[in-house]
Amino acid sequence: MQRLQAFKFALMPDGQQERQMRRFAGSCRFVFNKALALQKERCEQGEKKLGYAGLCKLLTEWRNSTETAWLADAPAHPLQQTLKDLERAYTNFFAKRADFPRFKKKGQSDSFRYPDPKQIKLDQANSRLFLPKLGWLRYRNSREVLGTAKNITVSQSCGKWFVSIQTEREVEQPLPQDGAVGIDMGITRFATLSDGTFYAPLNSFKRHEAHLRRAQQAMSRKTKFSNNWKKAKARVQKIHSRIGNARRDYLHKTTTTISQNHAMVCIEDLQVRNMSKSAAGSTEKPEKNVRAKSGLNKSILDQGWFEFRRQLDYKLAWNGGWLVAVPPRNTSRTCPCCGHVSAGNRQTQARFACVECGFEDNADVVGAINILRAGHAQFACEVSGAVMPPAAGTRRSDSGAAQCRA
């Protein structure tokens, strides 16, 4: 079994190397924006969109031009990878997987990628790596890099530089461990398992919300682009970085525990974008309870449900398990004892009491049990190839999974 895995470390560049990395990231941003502007201009004139090969020819002209001769100071491969990123963005747009490509801004997702492993040297014993036109850079060697390095991405976040090393290696096909479990996602309880255990929410944003508000208010009082404004902006970015790091760490620990202890995990196919839409409405048709819905949306987005599902997906595949997503409709309104479906079964947010047979339990546990049963049925459909009613998001977590279609 072939496994692709990335290892991310913090870089410790000197002053000259940091300046060079900023220049390289700026060159990649310039090439992306220039190519995007050219594509939009050709589209407005009714001409055909240029492909990756045609853009690479133009890149050579830009590097040799007197007006943009500074592009030659940056390595060629990262600039070409930027054009590949633009080509991929157009592909995703036409496939309706993403919005139309947008121009990049300075300071947002500054990065560049080295795709050729022959140009990369990794010296783990001395905690350093060699990159073209940057030389040897030291990094915080927190773990061993396993496998053969395929490409390296250098990125900047919150004033710090990081390196992500993607590797490839052969591993034995793992055998799934233990049994199946259903998971009900929520806010009061982040994740409730069908066996009764649950994980409390971290609420990373809520913990830092007051501190972030004060930092943003202080930033708003500064003259824009002044030195004091830049310092205040750096403080805001640092708080956002702390929030994201805490949430990411919590999700990794939770998903690792669940994936290592279960062979199959059944979750709800939640549409987070639809669930967190604004309730403000319009001037002609204003909605009700806008403030309460705003707070609910903030709590939903603070949980990181999509990232939780994404991590479960690949970690279960690494451990030989399966991830099955089932429709969320009526999962917390169906009695697991008699099967009666009614809105009256959900007495409160936490209490479930069947109006038909009198069965009582925690509402989140009931939801998790129903999710597990639905997941078993859909997984049996995948294995046997039987026909089931339309259901969104049913799939296995490995790449060869079948889809149930009506």
C-alpha positions in Angstrom: 0.0 0.0 0.0 1.4 3.4 -1.0 1.0 6.2 1.4 1.5 9.9 0.8 2.1 11.9 3.9 3.2 15.4 4.7 5.5 16.5 7.6 5.4 20.1 8.6 8.1 21.9 10.5 9.0 25.5 11.5 11.9 27.0 9.6 14.7 29.0 11.3 16.1 31.1 8.5 18.6 33.9 8.8 17.9 37.4 7.7 19.0 37.0 4.1 17.1 33.8 3.6 13.9 35.3 5.0 14.2 38.2 2.6 14.8 35.8 -0.3 11.7 33.8 0.7 9.6 36.9 0.8 10.9 37.8 -2.7 10.1 34.3 -4.0 6.6 34.3 -2.6 6.1 37.8 -4.1 7.3 36.6 -7.5 4.9 33.6 -7.4 2.0 35.9 -6.5 2.9 38.3 -9.3 3.0 35.5 -11.9 -0.3 34.1 -10.7 -2.0 37.5 -10.9 -0.5 38.4 -14.2 -1.5 35.1 -15.7 -5.0 35.4 -14.3 -5.4 38.9 -15.7 -4.3 37.7 -19.1 -6.8 34.8 -19.0 -9.6 37.2 -18.1 -8.6 39.6 -20.9 -8.6 36.8 -23.4 -12.0 35.7 -22.2 -13.4 39.2 -22.6 -12.0 39.3 -26.2 -13.6 36.0 -27.0 -10.3 34.2 -27.3 -9.6 30.7 -26.1 -8.1 30.2 -22.6 -4.4 29.4 -22.6 -3.3 26.1 -21.2 -0.4 25.4 -18.9 2.1 24.9 -21.7 1.2 28.3 -23.3 1.5 30.1 -20.0 4.9 28.5 -19.4 6.1 30.0 -22.7 4.9 33.4 -21.6 6.7 32.9 -18.3 9.9 32.5 -20.1 9.3 35.7 -21.9 8.5 37.5 -18.7 11.7 36.3 -17.1 13.7 37.5 -20.1 11.9 40.8 -20.4 13.6 44.0 -19.1 10.5 45.1 -17.3 10.2 41.9 -15.2 13.8 40.8 -15.2 13.7 40.4 -11.4 11.6 37.2 -12.0 14.8 35.5 -13.0 16.1 35.9 -9.5 13.4 33.4 -8.3 13.7 29.7 -9.0 11.9 28.6 -12.2 10.1 25.6 -10.8 8.1 27.4 -8.1 6.9 29.9 -10.7 5.8 27.1 -13.0 4.0 25.4 -10.1 2.1 28.7 -9.6 0.8 28.4 -13.2 -0.2 24.8 -12.4 -2.2 26.1 -9.4 -4.0 28.5 -11.7 -4.8 25.8 -14.2 -6.1 23.6 -11.3 -8.2 26.5 -10.0 -9.9 26.9 -13.5 -10.5 23.1 -13.6 -12.2 23.2 -10.2 -14.3 26.2 -11.3 -15.5 24.5 -14.5 -16.2 21.3 -12.5 -18.3 23.5 -10.1 -16.1 22.5 -7.1 -14.9 26.1 -6.4 -15.6 29.7 -7.2 -13.8 31.6 -10.0 -10.1 32.2 -9.4 -9.3 35.4 -7.5 -6.3 37.6 -7.4 -3.9 36.9 -4.6 -3.1 39.6 -2.0 0.2 40.2 -0.2 0.4 38.5 3.1 -2.4 36.0 2.4 -1.2 32.4 1.8 2.3 33.4 0.8 4.0 30.2 -0.3 6.0 28.5 -3.1 6.6 24.9 -4.0 9.6 22.9 -5.1 8.3 19.9 -7.2 11.7 18.3 -8.2 13.0 15.9 -5.5 16.4 15.9 -7.2 16.9 19.6 -6.2 16.1 18.9 -2.6 18.4 17.7 0.1 17.2 16.7 3.5 19.7 16.2 6.4 17.7 15.1 9.3 20.7 14.3 11.5 21.7 17.9 11.5 18.1 19.3 11.3 18.6 21.1 8.0 17.5 21.0 4.4 18.8 22.4 1.1 16.6 24.4 -1.3 17.6 26.0 -4.6 18.6 29.6 -4.4 18.2 29.5 -0.6 20.9 27.1 0.5 20.9 25.2 3.7 18.1 26.1 6.1 17.7 24.9 9.7 14.3 23.7 10.8 12.8 22.5 14.1 13.2 18.8 13.8 10.3 17.6 16.0 9.8 14.2 14.3 11.4 11.8 11.9 10.5 12.2 8.2 9.4 8.8 6.9 9.6 7.9 3.2 11.1 9.6 0.1 10.6 13.3 -0.3 8.6 14.1 -3.4 8.1 17.9 -3.1 8.5 20.7 -0.6 6.2 23.7 0.1 7.5 26.7 1.9 4.7 28.9 3.5 4.4 31.9 5.7 1.9 32.3 8.5 1.7 34.9 11.2 5.2 36.2 10.5 6.7 32.7 10.7 8.0 30.4 7.9 7.1 26.7 7.7 8.2 23.9 5.4 5.9 21.0 4.5 7.7 17.9 3.1 5.5 15.5 1.2 6.8 12.0 1.2 5.9 8.7 -0.4 6.5 5.2 1.1 5.2 1.6 0.9 3.4 0.3 4.0 1.7 -3.0 4.7 -2.1 -3.1 4.2 -3.4 -2.5 7.7 -6.2 -4.6 9.2 -9.2 -2.8 10.7 -9.4 -2.8 14.5 -12.5 -3.4 16.7 -16.0 -2.6 15.6 -18.2 0.1 14.2 -19.4 3.3 15.9 -21.8 6.1 15.0 -21.0 9.8 15.8 -23.5 12.6 16.4 -22.0 16.0 16.0 -23.2 18.9 18.1 -22.3 22.1 20.0 -23.0 21.2 23.6 -21.3 18.0 23.0 -18.7 18.1 20.2 -19.0 14.4 19.3 -21.2 11.8 20.9 -20.5 8.2 20.1 -23.1 5.4 19.9 -21.5 3.6 22.8 -22.4 6.5 25.1 -19.0 8.2 25.3 -18.7 11.8 24.2 -16.1 14.5 23.6 -16.6 18.0 25.1 -16.2 20.9 22.8 -13.0 23.0 22.8 -14.6 26.3 21.7 -11.3 27.7 20.8 -12.7 30.9 19.3 -15.0 31.5 22.2 -12.1 31.3 24.7 -10.1 34.0 22.9 -13.1 36.1 21.7 -12.8 38.9 24.3 -9.0 39.1 23.8 -9.5 39.2 20.0 -12.1 41.9 20.2 -9.8 44.2 22.3 -7.0 43.6 19.9 -9.2 44.4 16.8 -10.5 47.6 18.5 -7.0 48.7 19.2 -6.0 48.1 15.6 -9.0 50.1 14.3 -7.9 53.2 16.2 -4.5 53.2 14.5 -3.7 55.0 11.3 -3.8 52.5 8.5 -0.5 51.2 7.3 1.4 53.1 10.0 4.1 51.3 12.1 1.7 51.1 15.1 -1.1 49.7 12.9 1.3 47.0 11.6 2.2 46.0 15.2 -1.5 45.9 16.2 -2.2 43.8 13.1 0.5 41.4 14.1 -1.1 41.0 17.5 -4.5 40.2 15.9 -2.9 37.7 13.6 -1.1 36.0 16.5 -4.4 35.5 18.3 -6.0 34.0 15.2 -3.1 31.7 14.8 -3.4 30.6 18.4 -7.1 29.9 17.9 -6.5 27.8 14.8 -3.6 25.9 16.3 -5.6 24.9 19.4 -8.5 23.8 17.3 -6.3 21.8 14.9 -4.5 20.1 17.8 -7.8 19.1 19.4 -9.2 17.7 16.2 -6.1 15.7 15.5 -6.0 14.1 18.9 -9.7 13.3 18.8 -9.7 11.8 15.3 -6.6 9.8 16.0 -8.2 8.2 19.0 -11.4 7.3 17.2 -9.7 6.0 14.0 -7.4 3.7 16.0 -10.1 2.2 18.0 -12.8 1.6 15.4 -13.0 -0.2 12.0 -15.9 1.7 10.7 -17.2 5.2 11.6 -20.6 6.5 10.6 -21.2 10.2 10.6 -23.8 12.6 9.4 -23.4 14.2 6.0 -23.8 17.7 7.4 -23.9 20.7 5.0 -22.1 23.2 7.2 -22.4 26.0 4.7 -26.2 25.8 4.7 -26.4 25.3 8.4 -24.4 28.5 9.1 -26.1 30.8 6.6 -27.0 34.3 7.9 -30.6 34.8 9.0 -30.6 38.6 8.4 -32.8 38.4 5.3 -33.4 41.6 3.3 -34.8 45.0 4.0 -38.2 44.0 2.5 -38.3 40.6 4.3 -36.3 40.8 7.5 -35.9 37.6 9.4 -36.5 36.9 13.1 -34.0 36.0 15.9 -31.1 37.3 13.8 -28.9 37.8 16.9 -29.5 34.3 18.2 -28.9 32.7 14.8 -25.6 34.7 14.5 -24.4 33.2 17.8 -25.4 29.7 16.6 -23.5 30.2 13.4 -20.5 31.3 15.3 -20.6 28.2 17.5 -21.1 25.9 14.5 -18.1 27.3 12.7 -16.0 27.2 15.9 -16.3 23.4 16.1 -14.5 22.5 12.8 -16.9 19.8 11.7 -15.6 19.6 8.1 -12.0 19.3 9.2 -13.0 16.6 11.7 -14.6 14.6 8.9 -11.6 15.2 6.6 -9.1 13.9 9.2 -11.3 10.9 10.0 -11.4 10.1 6.3 -7.7 9.7 5.7 -6.8 8.3 9.2 -9.3 5.5 8.9 -8.0 4.7 5.4 -4.4 4.5 6.9 -5.7 2.1 9.6 -7.7 0.0 7.1 -11.1 1.3 8.2 -14.1 2.9 6.5 -15.9 6.2 6.8 -19.6 6.2 5.9 -21.6 9.5 5.7 -25.4 9.1 6.1 -28.2 11.6 5.6 -28.9 13.5 8.8 -32.7 13.7 8.4 -34.6 12.5 11.4 -31.6 10.9 13.1 -32.5 12.6 16.4 -36.3 12.1 16.0 -36.4 8.3 15.4 -36.8 6.0 18.3 -34.1 3.3 18.2 -36.4 0.9 20.1 -39.7 1.0 18.1 -38.7 3.1 15.0 -41.4 5.7 15.6 -40.5 9.1 13.9 -41.9 12.2 15.5 -40.7 15.7 16.3 -42.3 15.2 19.8 -39.7 12.5 20.6 -37.1 15.2 21.0 -38.4 16.7 24.3 -35.5 19.1 24.8 -32.1 19.6 23.3 -30.6 16.8 25.5 -33.6 14.6 26.3 -35.2 12.0 24.0 -38.5 10.4 25.0 -40.5 8.4 22.5 -44.2 9.3 22.5 -45.0 5.8 21.2 -43.2 3.3 23.4 -41.8 5.6 26.2 -38.1 4.9 25.5 -35.9 7.5 27.1 -32.2 8.4 26.6 -29.9 11.2 25.8 -30.8 12.8 22.5 -27.3 12.8 21.2 -26.8 9.1 22.0 -30.0 8.3 20.2 -28.9 10.2 17.2 -25.5 8.4 17.2 -27.3 5.0 17.4 -29.5 5.8 14.5 -26.5 7.1 12.5 -24.7 3.8 13.1 -27.7 1.8 11.9 -28.1 3.8 8.8 -24.3 3.5 8.2 -24.5 -0.3 8.5 -27.3 -0.4 5.9 -25.4 1.9 3.4 -22.1 0.0 3.9 -24.0 -3.3 3.1 -25.3 -1.6 0.0 -21.8 -0.7 -1.1 -20.5 -4.2 -0.5 -23.3 -6.1 -2.2 -24.0 -3.5 -5.0 -27.7 -3.3 -4.1 -29.9 -0.4 -4.9 -30.8 2.0 -2.2 -32.8 5.3 -2.1 -30.8 8.4 -3.0 -28.4 9.3 -0.1 -25.8 12.0 -0.1 -22.2 11.4 0.8 -22.1 7.6 1.1 -18.7 6.4 0.5 -15.7 4.4 1.8 -12.7 6.3 3.0 -10.3 4.5 0.6 -9.9 5.5 -3.0 -11.6 2.4 -4.4 -14.9 2.8 -2.7 -18.1 2.2 -4.5 -21.0 4.6 -4.6 -24.7 3.7 -3.9 -26.8 5.2 -6.6 -30.5 4.9 -7.1 
